[in-house]
Amino acid sequence: MSPTRKYSGNFMALNDPQWGKNRNDGPPDLDEIFQKLNQKLSGLFGGGGNGSDSGGPTGRQWSGGIGLIVILALLLWLLFGFYIVQEGRRGIVLRFGKYVETTLPGPHWRFPYPIETAEVVDVSSVRTIEVGYRNNGRTKMPAEALMLTDDENIIDLQFAVQYTLKSPEDFLFNNQNFSKAVDSTTIDSADKEVARQAAETAIREIVGKNKMDFVLYEGRAEIAVRAQQLMQGILDRYKTGIAISKVTMQNAQPPEQVQAAFDDAVKAGQDRERQKNEGQAYANDVVPRARGMASRLIEEANGYKQRVIAQSEGDASRFKQIVVEYDKAPAVTRERLYLDMMQQVLSNTSKIVNDSKGGGNLLYLPLDKLMQMSGSAQTASGTAESTTAHTVPLPEPQASADNSLRSRDLLRSREREGR
């Protein structure tokens, strides 16, 4: 009997329906399974299956067993070449350490190790680095936070930077010590260190070119924008494959050692600005009113000037006209002037001149009109009318003539006394 026939009788498939029937159709025993498997391998390599033949394996048996093992090992090795790239990631295939291609999400195959390797890089998740602090502000990093401004003041600046990976090839090959655990939850070495160094360099350059008040107050948003642009420029220059998404200023204040003194200085500055604003408001209220009053006084003075000049010119013109009339009729002009003057004088007094020598039997005094005249000044025409209305009526014509003669005699006597 040939060796093949000899050992072929010992082979039995695991799915053979006759398997385990010698044990009352129950489940096969593990010892029996291992024993039959051992016999199968012994027959494959030329060993005696039942111990009756001690002959060695032939060359055909050896070659067939080794070939099967090689085929199985090769198939198993090729199976290790399959890999899956998740959504939001990229696969970087390296052949003996040299870049070959970048694969998109999905199942892929490449030559297994050591011929080719595949690095899966997460390019969708947003990574965050903290500069000047750690653990959401619970741990401060003074070496990173303290910066010098343009006016030679020191400030404590803390900010956060968010970024993604825009080029996995540049990220892997242009960083000296990149981490193979490129997942956003485990990476903590290469990309974060590169981004932190670029962020600190950019922010120190910008802070060093600005005043302390600008950095602490009105310029925080502008500094964040300029820092993002400068950081991106630095990272692109070194081809790190990092894209800056956002720079957020977390805290900007003086160092803790001088915080109290700085608060006092800020308060004093605020008080100074408040007092300046109050003074400016008072000046804005007083100066316009003073200027308005000055303008009003100037206008009143100009009006008074024009009135006096016009009145003087009018009096001078009137006097010239009176001189002309006086030259024509001196006596009549003098009497007219005397009567006008007396009318002007008596219109401003409450006294009444009464001729007791008159023949009038009834004297009428309008006291109410007299009181009104004493309380208010009237014009020359109005005063003349009031004086005419307040004269005592003389019922007889002879009394009026006598009064006229007496007035003329009084005027002549005064002229004689004047001469």
Legacy VTK file of the C-alpha trace (Angstrom):
# vtk DataFile Version 3.0
C-alpha trace
ASCII
DATASET POLYDATA
POINTS 419 float
0.000 0.000 0.000
1.351 3.401 -0.949
1.916 6.088 1.730
-0.776 8.154 0.205
-3.344 5.437 0.561
-2.026 4.582 3.980
-2.607 8.058 5.389
-5.606 8.886 3.323
-7.658 6.555 5.448
-6.858 8.622 8.491
-8.201 11.875 7.025
-11.726 12.861 8.059
-13.334 16.196 7.482
-14.690 18.119 10.454
-18.073 18.314 8.761
-18.168 14.532 8.095
-21.577 13.147 9.160
-19.813 10.110 10.661
-17.850 12.391 13.041
-18.535 11.553 16.656
-20.950 8.640 16.044
-18.852 6.328 18.150
-19.953 8.248 21.209
-23.637 7.599 21.020
-24.225 10.453 18.499
-23.229 13.043 21.094
-20.871 15.956 20.602
-17.297 15.007 19.746
-14.739 14.962 22.482
-11.970 17.623 22.353
-9.301 15.033 22.929
-10.565 13.067 19.962
-10.633 16.168 17.780
-7.041 17.073 18.638
-5.955 13.473 18.135
-7.458 13.294 14.668
-6.013 16.684 13.784
-2.611 15.448 14.892
-2.997 12.380 12.715
-3.952 14.593 9.777
-0.851 16.751 10.167
1.303 13.647 10.634
-0.039 12.221 7.384
0.635 15.541 5.673
4.290 15.549 6.717
4.752 11.784 6.293
4.259 10.611 9.879
2.539 7.286 10.644
-1.110 7.767 11.203
-1.761 4.377 12.937
1.784 3.537 13.895
1.914 0.437 11.666
4.313 1.983 9.140
7.481 3.716 10.269
8.628 4.747 6.833
9.759 8.436 6.331
7.918 11.008 4.201
8.641 11.225 0.548
9.840 14.385 -1.247
6.428 14.884 -2.801
4.829 14.962 0.614
7.375 17.476 1.919
6.985 19.755 -1.058
3.182 19.600 -0.883
3.094 20.488 2.839
5.542 23.364 2.578
3.755 24.771 -0.437
0.433 24.714 1.375
1.942 26.489 4.362
3.534 29.086 2.128
0.244 29.659 0.319
-1.631 30.010 3.597
0.988 32.355 4.989
0.948 34.407 1.790
-2.830 34.700 1.864
-2.750 35.698 5.508
-0.029 38.295 4.790
-2.050 39.742 1.918
-5.076 40.039 4.156
-3.144 42.481 6.339
-3.012 44.852 3.364
-6.663 45.866 3.688
-7.444 49.025 5.637
-10.408 51.390 5.958
-10.249 55.178 5.938
-13.036 56.769 7.969
-14.975 59.853 6.864
-13.095 63.081 7.518
-9.700 61.385 7.293
-7.070 60.703 4.673
-4.829 57.715 4.190
-1.141 58.334 3.395
0.479 55.304 1.688
4.240 54.901 2.057
6.310 52.368 0.083
9.556 51.650 1.898
9.140 55.044 3.615
8.504 56.995 0.407
5.212 58.753 -0.253
3.066 56.996 -2.856
-0.503 58.358 -2.718
-3.265 59.817 -0.584
-6.449 57.763 -0.312
-9.947 59.086 0.335
-12.468 57.669 2.820
-13.501 54.066 2.168
-11.913 50.553 2.035
-8.490 50.274 0.382
-5.719 47.778 -0.110
-1.982 48.237 -0.217
0.978 45.915 0.018
1.307 44.792 3.629
4.180 45.675 5.918
7.116 45.969 5.386
6.593 46.885 1.743
3.958 49.552 2.255
2.445 51.282 5.278
-0.623 53.500 5.601
-0.903 56.439 7.996
-4.486 57.604 8.575
-4.648 61.332 9.357
-7.690 63.140 10.730
-8.215 66.324 8.684
-11.756 67.292 9.772
-11.599 67.671 13.542
-10.788 71.074 15.027
-7.817 71.017 17.376
-7.260 73.585 20.116
-4.078 74.766 21.775
-3.827 76.991 24.845
-1.077 79.586 25.130
-0.371 81.061 28.548
-2.581 78.602 30.442
-3.653 74.952 30.553
-6.743 73.011 31.638
-9.208 75.823 30.853
-7.382 78.397 32.931
-6.784 76.302 36.028
-3.060 76.150 35.372
-1.164 79.277 34.362
2.025 79.291 32.291
3.861 82.558 33.073
6.680 81.772 30.655
4.192 81.853 27.785
1.804 84.534 29.080
4.153 87.393 30.088
4.901 89.693 27.137
6.548 93.091 26.649
4.686 95.947 24.961
6.014 98.826 22.889
5.919 101.246 25.858
8.035 98.825 27.939
5.201 97.452 30.062
4.630 93.789 30.890
1.200 92.231 30.392
-0.227 88.794 31.102
-1.836 87.598 27.870
-3.707 84.310 27.472
-5.304 83.147 24.255
-6.506 80.007 22.486
-5.935 78.890 18.896
-8.174 76.550 16.902
-6.802 74.872 13.789
-7.253 71.976 11.374
-4.975 70.007 9.027
-5.295 71.126 5.428
-2.448 69.042 4.000
-1.744 65.654 5.626
1.289 65.147 3.400
2.958 68.335 4.640
1.944 67.535 8.181
3.585 64.100 8.137
6.739 64.847 6.167
7.601 68.435 7.206
7.306 67.945 10.984
10.296 66.372 12.618
8.524 64.386 15.337
4.945 63.800 14.283
2.811 61.521 16.405
1.464 58.366 14.828
-1.659 58.690 16.957
-3.106 61.420 14.747
-6.578 61.208 16.259
-7.679 64.553 17.710
-8.227 62.946 21.114
-4.729 61.472 21.413
-2.412 63.746 19.478
-0.326 65.890 21.811
3.139 66.323 20.379
4.029 67.441 16.892
1.196 69.541 15.501
0.303 71.156 18.821
3.885 72.066 19.540
4.390 73.549 16.089
1.144 75.528 16.298
1.942 76.729 19.835
5.382 77.967 18.834
3.990 79.793 15.798
1.183 81.321 17.895
3.532 82.538 20.603
5.915 84.005 18.038
3.146 85.857 16.214
1.440 87.252 19.316
4.723 88.452 20.845
5.592 90.280 17.646
2.229 92.043 17.522
2.172 92.928 21.230
5.707 94.272 21.018
4.593 96.799 18.382
1.617 98.232 20.329
0.996 100.179 23.518
-0.262 98.515 26.673
-3.610 100.361 26.704
-4.267 99.331 23.107
-3.577 95.672 23.889
-5.658 95.616 27.076
-8.715 97.526 25.895
-9.638 98.756 22.433
-7.280 96.616 20.334
-8.052 93.087 21.503
-10.165 92.106 18.487
-7.695 93.670 16.050
-4.757 91.886 17.686
-6.558 88.529 17.396
-7.155 89.051 13.656
-3.597 90.176 12.990
-2.204 87.266 15.035
-4.221 84.763 12.997
-2.904 86.194 9.729
0.695 86.234 10.942
0.468 82.699 12.351
-0.915 81.363 9.095
1.878 83.037 7.197
4.525 81.433 9.430
2.962 77.965 9.185
2.607 78.213 5.399
6.192 79.351 5.065
7.395 76.192 6.812
4.801 74.001 5.000
3.391 72.470 8.160
0.007 71.635 6.630
-1.839 73.439 9.463
-4.736 75.859 8.813
-5.606 78.342 11.591
-9.373 78.589 12.120
-9.694 81.142 14.926
-7.666 82.999 17.544
-9.522 83.931 20.742
-8.184 86.313 23.380
-9.063 84.757 26.724
-7.512 87.232 29.142
-5.303 90.310 28.975
-4.233 92.003 32.187
-1.163 93.278 34.011
0.868 90.778 36.049
-0.591 89.749 39.391
2.270 91.376 41.283
1.273 94.875 40.114
-2.465 94.326 39.650
-3.469 96.498 42.641
-1.253 99.401 41.595
-2.494 99.115 38.035
-6.126 99.222 39.210
-5.364 102.407 41.172
-3.740 103.952 38.130
-6.688 102.989 35.944
-9.122 104.438 38.470
-7.138 107.675 38.637
-7.139 107.867 34.860
-10.884 107.321 34.789
-11.389 110.058 37.399
-9.242 112.379 35.325
-11.271 111.680 32.212
-14.504 112.146 34.146
-13.388 115.514 35.504
-12.221 116.575 32.075
-15.591 115.629 30.632
-17.414 117.519 33.372
-15.251 120.584 32.798
-15.794 120.355 29.074
-19.547 120.067 29.594
-19.517 123.121 31.869
-17.456 125.044 29.313
-19.845 123.998 26.558
-22.698 125.403 28.642
-21.105 128.650 29.877
-19.089 129.776 26.868
-21.996 129.817 24.369
-24.186 131.701 26.834
-21.419 134.220 27.519
-20.842 134.642 23.804
-24.567 135.133 23.248
-24.746 137.721 26.006
-21.707 139.518 24.616
-23.267 139.550 21.161
-26.533 140.863 22.627
-24.733 143.655 24.503
-22.803 144.580 21.382
-25.988 144.718 19.344
-27.709 146.798 22.035
-24.752 149.169 22.128
-24.808 149.483 18.366
-28.543 150.143 18.497
-28.101 152.756 21.219
-25.339 154.342 19.199
-27.470 154.528 16.096
-30.417 155.870 18.103
-28.350 158.594 19.774
-26.759 159.583 16.504
-30.112 159.687 14.740
-31.675 161.629 17.622
-28.789 164.082 17.677
-28.973 164.571 13.948
-32.729 165.067 14.225
-32.344 167.608 17.055
-29.706 169.449 15.074
-31.922 169.544 12.003
-34.872 170.691 14.113
-32.765 173.408 15.702
-31.669 174.674 12.316
-35.297 174.831 11.215
-36.238 176.669 14.417
-33.446 179.206 13.799
-34.840 179.929 10.394
-38.333 180.459 11.834
-36.927 182.522 14.684
-35.285 184.879 12.243
-38.646 185.372 10.563
-40.750 185.888 13.749
-38.699 185.995 16.971
-41.561 186.776 19.401
-43.900 184.119 18.107
-41.129 181.544 18.025
-40.091 182.320 21.605
-43.668 182.010 22.840
-44.055 178.718 20.993
-40.872 177.355 22.455
-41.933 178.428 25.932
-45.318 176.775 25.621
-43.828 173.548 24.267
-41.351 173.387 27.120
-44.007 174.056 29.745
-46.212 171.419 28.187
-43.389 168.905 28.272
-42.537 169.709 31.883
-46.064 169.824 33.226
-47.019 166.565 31.489
-44.670 164.646 33.812
-46.004 166.089 37.093
-49.219 165.748 39.081
-49.365 169.398 40.071
-52.095 171.612 38.634
-51.673 175.313 37.996
-55.008 177.106 38.496
-55.769 180.752 37.869
-57.720 181.798 40.928
-58.393 185.238 39.474
-60.567 183.826 36.791
-64.235 184.411 36.826
-65.154 180.777 36.813
-67.637 179.720 39.431
-67.125 175.920 39.056
-63.749 174.113 39.310
-63.561 170.552 37.965
-60.527 168.377 38.742
-60.343 164.905 37.013
-58.311 163.116 39.711
-58.413 159.729 38.028
-56.851 161.109 34.866
-54.266 162.979 36.886
-53.215 159.800 38.709
-52.827 157.947 35.415
-50.689 160.753 34.033
-48.408 160.687 37.062
-47.867 156.909 36.737
-46.916 156.683 33.064
-44.922 158.706 30.554
-46.669 159.663 27.368
-45.542 160.993 24.053
-45.514 164.664 23.228
-48.660 164.503 21.169
-50.503 162.403 23.749
-49.329 164.692 26.517
-50.589 167.720 24.622
-54.002 166.154 24.179
-54.141 165.184 27.887
-53.162 168.688 28.926
-55.877 170.187 26.713
-58.431 167.754 28.126
-57.471 168.551 31.723
-57.707 172.335 31.460
-60.410 173.910 33.568
-63.382 174.895 31.412
-64.298 178.554 31.408
-67.921 179.136 30.667
-67.487 182.757 29.649
-65.508 183.961 26.602
-64.223 186.898 28.524
-62.337 184.604 30.920
-60.523 182.961 27.989
-59.447 186.272 26.604
-58.197 187.385 29.978
-56.141 184.254 30.320
-54.562 184.858 26.921
-53.677 188.427 27.878
-52.157 187.290 31.147
-49.985 184.728 29.346
-48.676 187.322 26.967
-47.961 189.739 29.802
-46.096 187.011 31.677
-44.032 186.155 28.609
-43.132 189.811 28.015
-42.142 190.311 31.637
-39.787 187.300 31.434
-38.267 188.643 28.249
-37.586 191.948 29.949
-36.004 190.225 32.916
-33.855 188.229 30.570
-32.628 191.391 28.878
LINES 1 420
419 0 1 2 3 4 5 6 7 8 9 10 11 12 13 14 15 16 17 18 19 20 21 22 23 24 25 26 27 28 29 30 31 32 33 34 35 36 37 38 39 40 41 42 43 44 45 46 47 48 49 50 51 52 53 54 55 56 57 58 59 60 61 62 63 64 65 66 67 68 69 70 71 72 73 74 75 76 77 78 79 80 81 82 83 84 85 86 87 88 89 90 91 92 93 94 95 96 97 98 99 100 101 102 103 104 105 106 107 108 109 110 111 112 113 114 115 116 117 118 119 120 121 122 123 124 125 126 127 128 129 130 131 132 133 134 135 136 137 138 139 140 141 142 143 144 145 146 147 148 149 150 151 152 153 154 155 156 157 158 159 160 161 162 163 164 165 166 167 168 169 170 171 172 173 174 175 176 177 178 179 180 181 182 183 184 185 186 187 188 189 190 191 192 193 194 195 196 197 198 199 200 201 202 203 204 205 206 207 208 209 210 211 212 213 214 215 216 217 218 219 220 221 222 223 224 225 226 227 228 229 230 231 232 233 234 235 236 237 238 239 240 241 242 243 244 245 246 247 248 249 250 251 252 253 254 255 256 257 258 259 260 261 262 263 264 265 266 267 268 269 270 271 272 273 274 275 276 277 278 279 280 281 282 283 284 285 286 287 288 289 290 291 292 293 294 295 296 297 298 299 300 301 302 303 304 305 306 307 308 309 310 311 312 313 314 315 316 317 318 319 320 321 322 323 324 325 326 327 328 329 330 331 332 333 334 335 336 337 338 339 340 341 342 343 344 345 346 347 348 349 350 351 352 353 354 355 356 357 358 359 360 361 362 363 364 365 366 367 368 369 370 371 372 373 374 375 376 377 378 379 380 381 382 383 384 385 386 387 388 389 390 391 392 393 394 395 396 397 398 399 400 401 402 403 404 405 406 407 408 409 410 411 412 413 414 415 416 417 418
